[in-house]
Amino acid sequence: MLSPTVSANELFLVVASKSSTNETKLHHIQQLKSHVKKDLVDISLVAKYVEALAIAVDIPDLGILTVSFSVLSHLVKRVSMQDKSGNVLKGQSFLILPIIINRLGDSKASTRSSARKALEAYWFSAPKQVEEAVAEIALNHRNPSISLESILWLDHIVMNVNQHFKLDSFLPALAQTLASSTSPASPDVVDSIKSLFSNYYNLRQNRLYKFDLAKKLENHEVPLKLINEIMKDITGIDEGFIRAGEVRADITETEVETGMDPKLQSIINNAKYAVDSSIPPLEVRNSGMLQDIMNDVISIFNGRETEFNWTPREKQIIKLRSILRGNTPIEFKDDLLQYLKEASDAINKAVSTLRTTLSSHGCHFVKECAIVLQADFDPLVECFLPTLIKLCSATKLIASTNANHAITAIFASCSYNYRLLQRVLSCAHEKNVQPRTYSGVWVQILLLRFHSNQSFLSVHTTAAAGVEVTSKIIQKLLGDPNPAVRQVAKDTFWCFWSKFQNDAENLLTKLEPNIVKNLERSRPQAGAGIARLSSAPKKPRSSIKESIIQRNKELKSKQREAAINSRPSTKAVSRSATPTESLNIKAKSTNQVIEDLPNITRKEQPLKSTIQPEKPKAIEEPAHTEVAFDKQADPILKFLSSNQTGLIEEGVNLLKYAILGNEDLSTEINGLLRKISIRDPYLLGPLFLSGDNLFRRSYQFFSPEDFLRICCILIEPSTDQKIESIISLISADQIYDSVTRLLSYTISTSNILDDDELTIQIIRFKSSIIKMAVSFLLVSLDRIPISDSNFLKLCTNLLELVSLLKSTEVYPVFSSLMVKLHTINPILYTSELELVDESTKEEVELLVGIDRNSAKTLNNMNNLGSLFDLTQVNHRGNIDKFSPVKLNSDFTMIMPIMKNNNEFTYIPKAEPLRPVSNDTESTNEHQFKPEKVIETSVELSSDHSIEIVDDFAQVTLTSELEQRDPVQKFIEKMDPLKSISNKNKQISIFEDAKGSPQKVRDYNYSKQNWFNFQLAKTSVESLPESTEDIPIESFKDICTTIRSDAVNGRDFIGALNYLQNLDSCDLEFHKFFEKDGKSLLESSLWSFFKNDKVLTQSNILSGIILLKQLLINRYVLDLQTLWDTLLLLNKIPNMSGELVHATDETFEEMISGLYGSHELFACVLHSLNSSSNEYCQRLLLFIMGSLSKLLKTSISISDAQIELVDQGLFKLMNNDAVEVRRSVIMIYSILLKTSRNSRNQAQVDDKNGAMQRVLLRLSLPQQKLVEFYSHE
């Protein structure tokens, strides 16, 4: 069923009209985009849509151009699905296809991708038209990028869409491109055509097709060298075949080792595991010549790559490839390896460059090094492997393929190393599909080469055996969403099956049933055994109860036998054996065991502890019968791998006693415990909360990050004993790295890669993790050192938490932690603080006690050396009044002694300073000789509180206020450093019975906002007179004028002058203003705002300035009247943006502590619930913006308040204005966030709360939006 359509005629008229604004055009195009993406389109209107979009894509506006092409791409896909005949797209191909093809050369990768997908969708509906357009327009385009993208698109169609696609109609254009490939992009085009021909003709078994290709290329005068290279890449032609007129040439490629596994040989042949014979060898006479060549390579790669140096770099890499073919690998192998290591950075630059040919030569060089040097290349693998793996993710298919071939050669030539397998494991988790696809092939090579290698099988030298890591890789790849990756993973699984059948069967039990079925269908003929495994009837299982009863009987009999027969021969042996024996008895007698328990008794199993106690060397262990560990029959593994909570709990209990009994446990337990810790960490309580001994032993099964994550969730509150245990178990770097990672997860879940369950857990236990991490860091920083790198990472994450924790119960502990970090390393701490936003910086500076102006001055002291390089003077008897200050100069400056050595609290001695005479240094050229002595003495205040001040803001000045010049007053008002001195000023706390959002804040006159800007402009345009000695009657006259019709800007300035200079007024005026003046001015302002005759734009702004100044001076105005006035101002039609800012800033000042939060909440909610259709959009946005600001200042919210807000908001959810709907979503998200904090603090489940009921009323997309914005 069609939904309401977008008017095609209206869209065309708007887009084609020259009078329509770009905003209007963009709005109509976005409406069409929303319609096309969500609904079926009217086929009859498609032609008109296309005409409008064809005009829109040529409009020189980036936003319109991008959206128009996006709409066109979506429209093509939509029509191709609706119109099965394809007639609509066939008829519009003359308009659409040139636009799509031109976008193939766009600079943005996303646009090129959209163009390729749209072209593919178009091809399904109109294949003939698309093929003609590609052949005639794309392949012959003047832009080489478009030709290159069209070739890659053809290759994609051939390989992934239709293998029966015919390339015949494109051969003339492709051959012509090869014959005239002289443009700068021609190497890329040529390589792409080679790849296309290779992929296309390798799918055709008839050799006549290949010979026909060679003939057509010769007819179009393609260079013979290119033809030979193309024919060589096509495997259907015999390498020994000689065409007429050619001479047979010897092949000098390195042969693959004899006796190689056929499967392995097939894999490496596909990766072109050979040394190219087209490059001639270069003989090196001596080691000095080799060194000179390597020095040339290193020098040419210094600096950045440019248009002028990339070609010489390519020649140097080709020279290195020639050296590999000469005598150097045999005669100067050691020198070659040393020089290659020194030149590794240069070679990596060549590999990772954007120049395709240079990158190709670099990859081929690394590949040939591995082939030629074989195991001798082992020390250099880590020099090149990270760069090659990174290149595998490149968008260029050629670069990605070359990197894969090089890595394949490394795996096929070099020795086994556990780091190689770890690299493959990380590639299997990459976001890009190419590394995940290649990783399956690399695993096959390692399996085929090293399946019997002791290093691959051993678990003693590494964290896990190669078999286990391989199993993890295959399991990850089999569940990959990309079909190409899954196909490679299937081949990898069967290779794994052929070498380790038992482990492959164990892996099958962990896979989903549909994956197992797909594996069965894809099995090779040699692997038919899996069908019997999955379909064989299972043995009937006995009940758990019967197994437990039988097992307990056996345990009791074994205990009696052990008491009689296993007495030690010496007391020492008895003492060492007793604890283990008692633990075994406890484990055997208290735990249940599932069915089919092994017949091997506990007595027969060797007791191997992961954490073995130290034993005297003189005492020999009693002999035990060695029995192989049976993973399949281990009840702990079966319990822990279950999905039932009861069985998992039983498995954890079994594991608990097995750990205490030092039993031999499978390494698979590690992975199972991690899954349990993510799914339900409380199930691991017996391991973490049963005593310090078990707590320490349990660490062996977890990584440091997982161990700390579980501790943060389970251990609350944290105790010093637990923290000491954690510190003793984990190294310092691992502790700080793990804690930093956990904090980064809580800040943004996007830092968690490919683990949805862990993301959900972090969101659920966010507050617990932060609380434990902060407490832990506060203690650990006193006990273990922290490196500079970890310190910077930790500070970065903690600074991002400032705004999140500011109003929570954790903030006091968090504040102590921030102070401690600053104490540990103030320099690094301050440098990291400079990178955060201004509000966070101010909060932390206030919290820690950093004086920004002082810090800047100290930082700049090194640059002031020339100012203080003074001539040495004689101080004689004044030595007690001066102190040397050493600077970075050749002199020592003599300065007066200062209190507390603080430049902002400088207080001279009571005795005035006198000019110092210099009798002994009369010959000095730069001697200071004043002509006139200036008296500098001042009377000091008797207030001795100045002796104990810590900051300039607290210094009490007792001298009388001097008459100041108006310009000087303005300069002081706008002084950017004034905020520094006012930052620590004592502030007044207003009592609020109902509670206010926060304590009263001191206003910042240096902040960049509308009010301060207007204040500065007013001061500059019309400086007020001084308020000293002005009679009270003058103030009354100003108030009377403001309420009259004759009010003007001068009256507002006069009133503002009084408000800003109350401190300099006499005592009589102070008393008058506090008693009658404030109320007189307030009533005058209310009368002014109700007088429509005088409400001009400038007068309104002047009135708002007075209102805000009264609020800044902390005079409480009538709340309801003030709120009604702001609403009235927002109802003014066509109100300017300046007026919007003015009213918004006035409300922000209202919530700074003057009024109770409940009173403000009641006013705003009353207006919101009373909203009707008469409310304009601006008024609605102001009310909702005010509500949003008010909610952000709230620490918690009740269910009743949530319901009141919902009553007014829900009816606006479907408002016509987008901004209104967006504001509604944002307020709901703030409600959800505040509600979540309230529930976490009260530790109450929110399943039946008011917020949950509100969310259920919303649609699913609306719920997702609210949930998304609630985490910002």
C-alpha positions, 0 to 999 in steps of 0.5 A, a space after each residue: 500500500 502506497 503511503 502519501 507521496 511527495 508532490 513531484 511537480 512541486 519538487 521540480 518547481 522548487 528545485 528548478 526555480 531560481 528564486 527559491 533558497 537553497 534551504 528550501 530546495 534542500 528541505 524538499 529533497 530531504 522530504 523525498 529522501 525520507 519518502 523513498 527510504 521508508 515507503 513505496 514510490 509511485 512509479 508514475 512519478 519517477 520520471 519527474 523525480 529524476 528530472 528534479 534530481 538531475 537539476 539538483 545534482 548540478 546546484 553548486 551547494 555541497 549539501 544539496 549535491 550530496 543529498 540529491 545524489 543519495 536520493 537518486 541512489 536510493 530511488 534507483 534501488 527502490 524502483 529496481 525492487 518495485 518494477 520487475 520489468 525494468 521499463 522505468 529505469 530503461 526509459 530514464 537511463 539517459 539521465 541517470 546513468 551519466 550522473 552515477 558514472 560521474 560519481 564514480 570519480 568522486 573524492 569521497 569513498 562513501 560517494 564512490 561506494 554508493 555509486 557502485 551499488 546504485 550502478 549494480 542495482 541499475 544493472 539488474 533492471 536494465 543490464 543492456 543500458 548499463 553495459 553500454 554506458 560503462 563501455 562508452 562513457 566510463 571506460 573512455 572517460 577523461 578522468 582516469 579515476 572513473 575508468 579505474 572504478 568502472 574496471 573494478 566494478 566489472 571485476 566485482 560483477 564477474 567475481 561476486 555477482 554473475 560468473 557467466 557475465 560476458 566481457 566481450 563488449 568491453 574488450 575493445 574499450 579495455 584494449 584501447 585503454 591499455 594501448 593509450 595508457 600514458 596518464 599518471 593513473 595508468 599503472 593503476 588502470 593497467 593493474 586493474 585490467 590485468 586482474 580483471 582479465 585474470 579473474 574472468 578468463 580463469 573462470 573459462 576452461 576453454 583455452 580458445 578464449 585466452 588466445 582470442 584475447 591475445 589476438 584482440 590485444 595485438 589488433 589494438 596495438 597493445 605493447 607486447 610486454 603488457 600482453 605477455 604479462 596479462 597472458 602469464 597471469 591467466 593460468 589456463 595457458 601453459 607456461 611453456 607455450 611459445 607463441 609464433 615469433 617468440 623465443 623460449 626463455 628460462 624461468 628462474 623462479 624459486 621452486 617450491 620445496 619438494 614433498 610439500 602438502 598438496 593443499 599447502 602447495 595449492 594455497 601458496 600457488 594462489 598467492 603467487 609464491 614465486 620470485 618474479 623472473 622479469 627483474 634482472 639480478 644484480 651482482 654485489 662485489 663486496 660488503 661495502 658496495 652493499 652498504 652504499 646501496 642500502 645507504 642510498 635507499 635510506 637517504 632517498 626515503 628520508 622526509 615526506 613523499 612528494 611528486 618528485 621523489 616517489 619515482 626515485 624511491 621506486 627505482 631503489 626498491 627495484 634495485 633491492 629486488 635485483 640484489 635478492 636475485 644475485 649473489 648477495 643472499 649466498 655470499 653476504 647473507 649476514 650483512 644483508 640481514 643487518 642492512 635490511 633491518 636498518 632499512 626496514 622503516 624505508 621499506 615500510 614507507 614504500 609498502 604503505 605508500 598510496 602510489 600503487 606501483 611503489 607499494 606493489 614493488 615494496 610488497 613484492 620485495 618483502 615477499 621475495 625476501 621471505 622466499 629467498 631467505 626462508 628461516 633466516 628472515 625470522 628476525 625481520 618478520 616483526 619489522 614488516 608484518 604490522 605494516 603489511 597487516 595494516 595494508 590488508 585493510 586498504 580500500 585498493 584491492 591491488 594493495 590489499 592483495 599484494 599485502 596478503 601475498 607477502 604475508 602468505 609468503 612469510 607464513 609459508 617460509 619462516 619458522 613458527 612463532 606464537 606471535 604469528 598466531 596472535 597476529 592472525 587472531 587479532 586480524 580475525 577481529 578486524 572491522 574490515 572484511 579483507 583481513 578477516 578473509 585472509 586470516 583463514 588462509 593464514 591459519 591453514 598455512 600454519 596448520 599444514 606446516 606446523 601441526 606436528 611442531 612441538 612449539 605449536 602444541 606446547 602450552 608451557 611456554 605460552 599463554 595457550 597452545 596453538 591448537 586452542 588459539 586456532 580453535 578460537 580463530 575458526 570459531 570467530 570466522 565461522 560466525 562472521 556476517 560476511 559470506 566470503 569470510 565464512 566460506 574461507 572459515 569452512 575450508 579452514 575448519 576442515 583443514 583443522 579437522 584433518 590434523 586435530 580431529 578431537 579438538 575439531 569435534 570439541 569445537 563443534 559442540 560450541 557452534 550453533 546448529 545452523 553453522 554445524 549444518 553448513 559445515 556438513 554440507 561443505 565438507 570434502 569427501 575425505 571428511 565424511 566422519 562428521 555426519 556420523 558424529 552429529 547424527 549418531 544416536 547418543 547413549 542413554 544417560 543415567 539421572 544426575 541423582 543416581 550418579 551422585 549417590 553412586 559417586 558418594 559411595 565410591 568416595 567414602 570407600 576411597 576415604 577409608 582405604 586412604 586412611 589405612 593404606 596411605 600413611 607416610 613414612 616420615 613426619 615431614 611427608 605427613 605434614 606436606 601431604 595432609 592439607 592437600 589430602 583434606 582438601 581432596 576429601 572435602 571436594 569429593 564429598 560435597 560436590 555433585 557430579 553429572 552423568 557419565 563421570 570418568 572411571 578414573 578416581 581422584 586417587 589415580 589422578 596426578 595432583 598438579 597445582 597451577 600455583 605449587 607450594 615450595 617443597 624441600 628438595 630432599 622430600 620426593 613426591 610419592 609415585 602416581 600413575 600418570 593418566 591423560 587428562 580427559 577434557 570430554 569427561 571433565 564435569 567442571 567443563 560440562 557444567 561451566 559450558 551449560 546455559 543453565 544457571 543451576 549447572 553453572 553454579 555447581 560447576 563454579 563450586 566444583 572448580 572452587 574445591 578443585 583449585 583448593 585441592 591443586 587439581 589439574 585443570 583444563 585451560 579451556 576453563 579460562 574462556 568459559 569463566 570469561 563468558 560467565 563473567 560477562 553473562 552473569 558475574 554474580 555466579 563467580 561469587 564463590 571464587 571471589 568472596 570465599 577467602 583471600 587464599 581462594 581469591 588469589 588462586 582464582 586470578 590465574 584463570 582471568 586476564 588482569 582486565 577481566 579480573 579487575 572488572 569482576 572485582 569492581 562488580 562483586 566487591 562492594 565496598 572495597 576493603 584494604 585487604 582486597 586491594 592489597 591482594 590485587 596489588 600483590 597479584 598484578 604488576 603495576 603497569 597491568 593494573 593501571 592499564 586495566 583500570 584505564 581501559 575499564 574507565 574508558 569503557 564507562 565513558 564511551 561504550 564505542 571503545 569496546 570492540 565487537 562484544 555486545 554482551 560486555 557493552 551491556 554489562 558495562 552499561 548496567 554496572 557503570 556506577 559500580 565500576 567507576 566507584 570501585 575504580 576510583 577507590 582502588 586508584 586512591 589507595 594504589 597510587 600510594 603503594 605502587 609507582 605509575 609510569 608517565 605513559 600510564 599517568 597520561 592515559 589515566 588523567 585523560 580518562 578521569 578528566 572526561 569523568 568530571 562532568 559525569 560524576 559532579 553531582 554523584 556520591 562518588 564525587 568526594 572520593 573522585 575529588 581526592 583522587 584528582 588532587 592526589 594525581 596533581 600532587 604526584 606529577 603537576 607538570 603532566 597533569 597540567 599539560 593534560 588539563 589544557 586539552 579538555 574543554 573550558 568548563 571542565 578545566 575551570 571545575 578541575 582548577 577550582 577543585 585542585 587549587 590551580 591558579 591558571 594565571 599563576 601557572 601561565 606566569 610561571 611557564 613564561 618565566 623562562 621567556 622573561 630573562 632579558 627583562 630581568 638581566 639587571 646590573 648588579 647593585 650594592 644592597 649594603 644594609 638592606 640585605 634583609 629586605 631583598 631576596 635573590 631570584 635566580 633566572 636563566 641569565 648571567 645575573 641574579 636579580 634582587 627583588 623585595 621579599 614577598 609573603 609566601 613567595 606569591 606574586 599576587 599577594 605582594 605586601 611591602 614592609 612597613 618601612 618604605 623602600 629607598 633608592 640604593 646608591 652604588 658607590 663601589 660600582 661607579 664605573 659600571 656603564 648601566 648604573 642606576 642613578 635616579 634623579 629624584 626620589 619618589 616616596 613610596 610608603 603606604 599606610 598598612 592596614 592593622 588587619 593582620 588577617 592578611 598574614 595568612 591569606 592563600 590567594 589574592 581573592 581573599 586579601 582585605 583592602 582597607 584603604 578608601 575607594 578612590 575616584 576612578 576614571 570611567 574608562 579605567 572602570 571599563 578596563 577592569 570590568 573586562 579584564 580577562 584575569 579578573 575571574 582568576 582573582 574572583 574564583 576563590 572568593 567567599 560566596 553567599 549561601 542562601 537558605 532554601 527550605 525546599 532545596 535548590 539545584 546547586 549552591 549560589 554561583 558567583 558571576 563570571 564577567 569575563 565569560 563570552 556571552 550575550 550579557 557581557 558583550 552588551 555590557 561592554 558595548 554599553 560601557 563603550 558607547 555611553 559611559 555612565 557617571 559615577 554614582 558617588 554623591 548622587 542623591 536618592 531622588 535621582 534614582 527615584 526619577 530614573 525608576 519613574 521614567 522607566 515605568 513611563 512612556 518617555 523611557 529611553 536608553 539613557 535611563 536604563 544606563 543610569 539604572 545599570 550604573 547604580 546596580 554595578 557600583 553599589 559598593 562605591 555608594 554611601 551608606 545612606 543610599 545602601 540603606 535606601 536601596 535595600 529597604 525601598 530602592 530594589 522593590 521600586 526598580 523591580 516594580 518599574 521594570 514589571 510596568 515597563 514590560 507590560 507597556 506595549 508602547 515602549 517595547 522596542 527591540 533596543 528597550 526590551 534588551 536594555 530591560 533584560 540587562 537590568 533584570 539579569 544585573 539584579 539577579 547577578 547582584 543576588 536580589 530575589 525578584 518575584 518568581 512568577 512575575 519574572 517567569 511570566 515576563 520571559 514567556 511574554 517576551 518569547 511570544 513576540 512575533 518575529 523575535 530576533 536571535 539576540 532576544 532569544 539568547 537574552 531570555 535564555 541567559 536570564 533563565 540560566 541565571 535564575 537556576 544559579 541558586 536564587 530560587 528553589 528547584 521545586 518552585 522553578 519546576 512548578 512554574 515551568 511544568 505549569 506552562 508546559 501542561 498549559 500549552 495549547 495550539 496558540 503557543 508559537 514554536 519559539 515559546 514551546 522551545 523556550 519552555 522545553 529548553 528551560 525544563 531541560 536546563 532545570 533537569 540537568 541540574 537535578 541530582 535525582 527525580 521522583 516518579 511523580 515528577 516524571 509523570 508530571 513532565 510526561 503529561 506535558 511532553 507526550 502530546 508534543 511528540 507528534 508536533 509538526 516542528 522538527 525542533 520541537 520533536 527533537 527537544 521532546 526526545 532530549 528531555 525524555 533522555 535527560 529524564 531517563 538518565 536522571 531516573 537511572 542515577 536515582 535508582 542506582 543510588 537507591 539500589 531500586 529496580 526500575 522495571 516497574 517505575 514511572 520511567 519504564 511506563 513512560 518508555 512503553 508509551 513511546 514507539 520503538 524508534 523513539 525508545 531507541 533515540 531516548 536510550 541513545 541520547 541518555 548515554 551522552 
